[in-house]
């Protein structure tokens, strides 16, 4: 391990400066997963991460986000957060770190695990560890004590190995001061812009130029192959309608899947609610904190305070998670019996909740859920029948070459799709069209399963991939050629303005001569403030601004920004105030040390990932 640290012991100042710029650091990729085992999400050396482990980790990660953001976590946000990738990232990292700890003989003693558990607030009553509280909490969350303790042991071990890897993360004050100076330095810029769309006197492209542009672009204009299909859908819901069930089947299914037919957990709670206005919110918050100290002593004290202070109906009430407000549900349903939850800001007041009893989910009697059981069983039977009938029909159509007649005995009527790749074509899943592209006209494909639906299909029309003739796309190519000429003209004009410029005044004079607009920015810190509107808010631009100084104030090569070209010159700078450094020094050095620690760990993980041969199953990320 030490060899890894030595090879990554370069200039940490430079790496930390770039850390201000970087939006994110991705340390692992998809790899070349080769085993194709359906239940393996990834392999780390000889160790395997199962799909089940990944699903559980992703679900926990998503739950943690939903507990925090509630309804604000939209499907679009969830997709962007990519919980499966985040979860797999964490599992791979954990496996690599624990593997290294094992090699070095690092582990956590029983006493360390016990201390960690005893210090967990969820397992304490009146500030002291309670064995009963511990057992009840684990039982409620359906976690075996041995499994929980092993997880804690691993967590402690991880902290030890991370501490060892990052032992060199301290940052000297002189180095931290240099980083702080760069991070807080403020500048003013002159920005000159050349917009291709505003270039005058650019001649229309000649025929030879259009022909040359077509040769350059024709592969990008290629029209993909497309097909039309005769398509039959074998859907579980279609076959579930006619599924016949006996009482014995219903009972057997109920007994084998009792966990699917449970009532919702309920909690018997007492509440204290104190409303607030904008003017007195802080005062009410202080009052609630004072009440909370006394309310935490026991149920009689809580009820007495509720009658005295609460502005809502007092007394006990049973509450389900589905009935609780989003900001209340998460903390309430993770709390133990006889514990206090809050104060919770519910928007117009503060809420204190005491958990008096828990009614855990119970399996409902068959008589109450018979219709639900039958519906689930019918759906499952429909799935079984759908796949059987789809393959029966496929055998028949292979013999007869007639998809309609082969599907008729099952009550399925094939329909013709539109062309694949159509803007609004939803007549068949893309996966079906993709397989059909490999077939010839009239050829019948294999059964294609997408979700729970099984598709039988026959190609009825096909157009091969082709490059359109110039005559078909001449107008488009001419526009591309004209755009290229305007871009070249804009670059040339801006280079004239920059040529010979040694200061922002020289650049301003050159811009005026070339007829290009020049705008002075306000003062800002390139590494920590939002960039001016006429600059792209990217890490690359921030790095570019770092290169400007009063000795070399002009950026000699123009930069392209959203189709326009810009030239920059430093017009002035303000160095960091020494008083500000003195006031922020301690917190800043801690922050930089944490970044350095993260970089050491990430460098180690990147090295170990290659050495241990981490392979990711692409299916795991879908």
N, C-alpha and C positions, 0 to 999 in steps of 0.2 A: 504493500500500500504506500510506503514512504517514497518509492520511486515515482509514483503518480504525482505526489505532492511536489517533489523536486522539479519534475518536468513542467509543472504549472506554477512555478514560483517566479513568474516574470513581473512586469510592472503592474502591480495591483491598482495603482492610481489610474492608469490608462483604462483598465478594465472597469473600474468603478465609475469613472467619468462616462464611459459608454453605457454603463448601466442606467444612467439618467436618461439616456436617449432611447434605449431599446424598449419597445412596447411589450415584448414577451420573449421568452427563451424556451425553445422546444428542444428537449434533449433526447428524444427518442423518435424513431420513425416506424414505419410498418414492418420493415425487415423482409426477410424471405422465408416466410413460414412454409414448411415443407411437409409436415406430418399429416395434415389434413384430417386429424382426428376431430370429429364433430364437437366433442365436449371439452376440447382444450382451447382456451383463449390465447395462451402464449406459453412459450417455454423459455426458461431462464437457466441456461446451462442444462443440468439434468432435472431441474425442478419444473413442474407444470402448474400453470394457473388455470383452473377450470372455468368453463362458461358459467357455472353456478356461482362461483366466487365473484366473478365479474358482475353478474346480474345483481347479486346482493350488494356489492360495493356501489354500483351505479344507482341502485334504488335508495340506498342510504344517503348518497350524495344528493340526489334529487330531493329527497325528503328534507334534508337540512336546508336546501335553498327554499323549498316551499314553506317551511316553518318560518323562515325569515321574511320572505317576500309575499307570501300568500297569493292572492289573485293577481298581483302585479307581475308574477312570473308567467309570462305569456308563452304559448307554444313556440313562437319565433325565438324568444329568449332562450328557452330550453334547448332548442335546436342549435343555436349559436354556442351555448355553453358546452354542448357535446359531453354529456355526463359519462357515457361509456368510455370515451377516450381519456377523460380526466381520471376516471376510476382505474382504468388499466394502467395509466401512467403511475398512479400511486401504488398499485399492486406490484408492478415491475420494480419500482424504486425500493419498496419495502423488502422484496425478495432479495435484491442485490445487496442491500445493506445488512440484512440478517445473515446472509451467506458469508459476508466479509467478517461480521462479528464472530460467527462460529469458527472461522479459520483462525482468528486471533484469540479465541478462548474467552471472549466477552459474553457475559450473561448477567442476569439480575438474580440476586439472592432472595430467598423466601422473605427475609426481613424487609428488604426493599419493596417487594410487592405488597406486603402487609401494610407498611407505612403509607404507600401510595393510595391504597384502598381506604385506609382509615382517614386519610385527609380529604377524601372526596365528599363535598357537601351533601350530595344526594343520599349518602349513607349515614348521615349524622342526625342526631336528635338533640336539640339544645346545645349544639356545638361539639357534641361527643359522638364518637363512632358507636353505632348500634348494630349488633349482629342481626337482630330481627329485621331492622330496616334494610340491611344489606340483602338478606335472603328474600324478603318480600319484593324488593325492587327488581332483583334478578328474575324472580319467579314471574312477576308481572310482564317483564320483557322477554320471557321464555328463553333465558340464557342460563346455562349450567354454570355453577360457580367455578368449576375447574376450567371451563372454556374461557370465562371472563378473566380469571387469574392468569391464564396463559397469554391472553391478549395483552394484559397489563405488563407481564414479564417482557414480552416482545417490545412494547412501547418504551420501557425503561432501557432495554438493550439498544434500541434505535437511538435514543438520546445519547447513550454512551459512545456509540460508534461515530455519530455525527460530531460529538464533542472532540473525539480523537482526530477525526479528519480535519476539523476546522480549528485545531489548536493554535494555528499560526494566523488567526484572523484579526489579531490586534493591529490597529493602525496608528503609527507614530503621529504625534500632534503636528509636526511639520508637514507630513504628507497629507493629513486631513485638512490642514489650512490651505494647501495648494488646491485641493479638490473643491473646498468651500469657495475659494476665490473664483474658480472657473464656473461653479454652479450658480453663483449670485452676481457675477459681473453683468452689468447692463450696457446695452449699446443702442446707438441710433444708426439707421441705414438710409442710403439712397437707393431706390429701386427703379430701374429703367425697364420698360416693357416693350416688346415688339410682338404685335398680334398679327399672325399670318392673314387673318380675314380682313384686316384693314390695310394691307399692302396695296398700293396703287401702281398702275402701269404694268401689271403682270399680264403678259399676253396669253391668250388661250393656247392650249397645247396643240402642236401640229400632229398630223396623222402618224408620223414616225414616232413621236413621243407617246401617243396613245397606244400604238402597237407594242412599243417596248414595255410600257406599263402593264399591258395585258399579259405579256410573257412572264413578267415578274409575279403577277397576282393570280394567274389562272388556276393554280392548284388550290388556292384559298377559296376560289369561286366554285369548286367542284360541288355538283349536286349529288347528294348521297342516294344510294339505291333505295327503292321503296316498294312496298307490296300492298295488295289488297287480299283479304282473307275471307273464307267462309268459316265461321267460328261457332263452336258449340260450348256452352258453359254448364258444367256439372257442379251445382252449388249445394252445400249441405242443407240450406233452408228449404230448397225445393223437395228434397227427399225426406226431410224431417216431418213434413206435413202428414205423410202417410205412415209414419212409424207407429207400430202397434206395441203397446207396453203392457206387461202383466204386473199385478201387485207384487209378485215375488221379485221381479226385476227392479221395480221402484224401490222396494225395501233394501235389496242388496246394494243398489247404487247409493242409497242414503247412508247405509251403514259403512260403506267403503269411502265415502266422501263427506263425512259428518262435519268436517271443518269448514265446508262451504255453506253450511246452513246454521250459522250462529247468529245470535242477536248482538246488538252493538254494546260495547262497554259503556257503563254509566258511572257517574261519580256523584255522591251526595255531598253537596257543598253549602257553605254559608258564605255570604258576601257582604262587603262594606263598600259603598260607593259614595265618593265625594266629588261633586261637579266643580268645575272651575270656569272662569272667564279669562280672556286675554290679560286682563289687568291683575288678577290674583292667582294665576297659575303657579308661580313660584312659591307663594305663601301656602297654597293648598298642598303642594308637593312636600313642603317641610312638615306640614301638619300630618300628612299621611305617614311620613317616615316616623314621626313620634308615636302615632297610633300603632304602627306595625310592631314596634318594640314590645308594647304591652300585649298586643293581639297574639304574638307568637308564644305566649306562655301557656296557652291551653284553650280548649273549646269554651269553657265558661267565660273566660276573659274576652274571647273573641265575640261571643254572642252579646255580652254586656256592652262592649264597645259598638257593636252593630246597632243596637237599639238606641244608643246615645248619639252616634254620629252619622250613620248611613242615611242617604237620601233615597233609598229604594226599599222595597218591601223586605223585611228581615225574615229570618227563619231558614230552615233547610230546604233544599230542592235538588231533585235528581237531574243531572245534566248529561246529555250525550255529546260526543265530539261534533257531530253534525249540527247540533243546536247552538254550539258556542261560537262566539265571534272568532275570526281568524287569529287575531292577536292574543286571544285568551286560550284557544284550544291547545296550541303547542305546549306552553308551559304547564297548563292545568293537567293535561293527560300524560305528562312525564313526571309529575310530582307524586310523592308517596303519601300514604295515609297519615293524617295528623300534621301535615306540613302546610306551610303558608305560601301562596303564590302571589307575587306582586311586589310593589305596586305596578299595575299595568295601565298605561295611558291609552284610553279607548277613544280619544279624540275630543271629548267634551268633559272628561272627568277621569279620576283615578280609581282603580278597582283593586281591592284586596280579596282574595278567595282562599278559604280554608277547605282542605279535603278531609271530610269526616269519614267517609266509607267509600269502598270501591266495589262495584258489582261487575265482576269480570265476565267476558262473553261466555255464553253457554249454548250448547247445541239445542236447537229448538226441536220439539216433538215432531215426529213424522206427520202427524195429523195436521199440524199447522202449516207445514211447508210442502205438502204432497204435490201441489200444483207446480211449485218452483222446481222440485226434484224432477217431476215429469218433463218440464220444459227443458231443463239442462240435459236430461237423459235423451230426450228426442233430438236435441241438437247434436249430441255426441253420436247418436245412431245415424243421424243424417250425414255426418262427416264420414262415417264408415261406409255407408251405402254409396255416397257420392264417388268415393275413390274406386270402389269395386265396379260400379256401373260405368265409370269413365273408361276403365281399362277393358271391360267387356266390349264396350262400343268401339274402342280403338282396334281391338282384334277383328271385329266385324268389318270396319271400314278399310282395314288393310287388305281384306279379301275382296270386298265389293268395289272399293274406290268411290263409294257413294256415301258421303258424310251424312246427308239428310236421311237416307233410308236406314243407315246404321244407328242413328240417334232416335229415330221415331219410336221404337218400342219402349223407350224410357221417358217419353213425353217431352223430349228436348228438341226444340226447333232451331237449327243453326241460322245465323244471320250473317249478312255480308258487311264487312267493315269498310271504312273509308281508307284512303291511302295512309300508310304509316308515316309518321313524322308531321302530320298535319298540326296546325297551330292549336286546334281545340279537339284533337282526336282522342276520345276517351273510350272508344269502342273495344279496345283490348289493351292489356298492360304492355308497357314497353318491352318486358322480357319475352312476351309471346312474339311480338313483331321482330325482335332481335333474332330469335331462333328461326323465324320464317324466312329471313333474308338469306339464309344459307340454302334454301330449297329452290327447286324449279317450279314453274307453273304446273298446276294440277297435283303436285307432290303433297303428300300428307305428312305432317310432323308427328313427333312423339308427344305423348301426353305431357302438358306443361302445367305444373302446379304453382300457383301464386297465392299465397295465404292459404285459405281453405278451399279455394275454387280450383277445379281441374279443367283445363282447356284442351279441346280437340280442334285442330284447324287444318285447312287445306288452302294452298296458295291459288288464287283465282286470277291474279294479274301481277306482273312484276316489271319494273323499270330498273335497268342497271345503272350504276353510278356513272356520271359523265361530266366532262368539263364543257360548259356552254361556249358556243362560238362567240367570237368578238362581236359579231352583229347583234347577238342577243343582249350583250351587256355593255355596248359601246358607251352609252350615256353614263353608266356607273364608272367605267374605266376613265372616261374623260374627266369626270369630277375628281377622281383620285389623282390623276396627273396634274390637274390644276392646283389641287390642294398641296401636292408636293412642291410645285413651283413657288407657291406662296410661302410655304415653310422655308424654302431655300432663300427666298428674298428677305424674309424676316430675320433669319440668322445672319445674313450678309450685312444688313443694315445695323444690327446690334453689334456685330464684330467691329464695324467701322467706328461706332460710338465708344467701344471699349479700347480700341487700338491706341496705344500710347498713354492711356490714362494712368496717372500715378496717385491720384487722390479722388475724393468724392467730387471736388470742384471740377476736375478734369473730365470726369464721367458726365457730370451735369452739362458741361459745355459740349461734349461730343453728342449727347442725346439731343440737345437743342439744335445742333447743326443737322442731325439726321432726321429731325422732326418726330422724335420718339418721346412719349410722355415719361417724366421722371417724378417720382413721389418720395417725399421724406417720411420715414416712419417715426412714431414716438419712441420713447425709451423703453426697453424691455430686456429681460434676462433670457438669452438664447436657450439655456438648458432647462429653465424652470417655469418661465412664463408662457402663456399662449402666444403663438407667433402672429405677426400682423396678417391681416386678411389677404394681402397680395402675395404671401408666401405659403407654400404647401406645409401643412402641419405634420411633417414626416421626420423620422430619425435621421435620414440622409441630409435633409436641409439643416437640421440642428448641427450635425457634424460639419457641414460646409461653413456654417457661421462661426464655428470654433476656429476655423483656419484663418479668419480675418483678424488683422491686428493693425495698430497705427503704423507699423513698419511696412506692412503689406496689406493696404486697406481695400484693394480692388480685386474682385473675383474675375480673373481673366477669361474664363470660359463660360458662356451663357448657360443657363439652366432652363430646361423645358418644364413648364407648369401648366397643366390642363390645356394643352394645345398652344400655349403662348410661350415666348422665350423671355427670360429676364436676366439682367446683369445687376450686380450688387456692388456697393462700396460702403465701407465703414465711415460714417460721418462723425462719430464721437463715441466715447465710452466712459463709464463711471466704475471705478474700482470699488471693492467691498469696503464698507466701513469697519474699522477695527473694533469698534464698540459692539457692532452686530456679531462679529466673530466671537468676541468674549462672551456675549450673552447666550449664543447658540452652540458654543463649542462642544459641551459635554453631550448634548442630545445628538448633534451632528456626527460626532465620532462614534457613538453607539450605532447610529443608523448605517454609517459606512462600514463598520465592523460586521454588522448583520449581512450587508450586501456581499462583503468579502467572504464571509462564512458560506453564504449560499453559492457563490461562485466556486469555492473550493469543493463543496459537496457535489455541485453539478459537474465539475471537471472530473472528479473521481468517478461519478456515475457514468459519464460518457465513456471513460476508459474501460470501466468494468463491463459496460453493456456490450462492447465489442469483444472483450476477452471472454466473457461468459456466453457469448453467442445467444443474444436475445432474439427470438423469432416471434412475430405477432401474426396470429391467424387473421387474415383480412375479414373473415366473417364476424369476428369479434367486434369490429368497429361499425357494423351495420345496424 
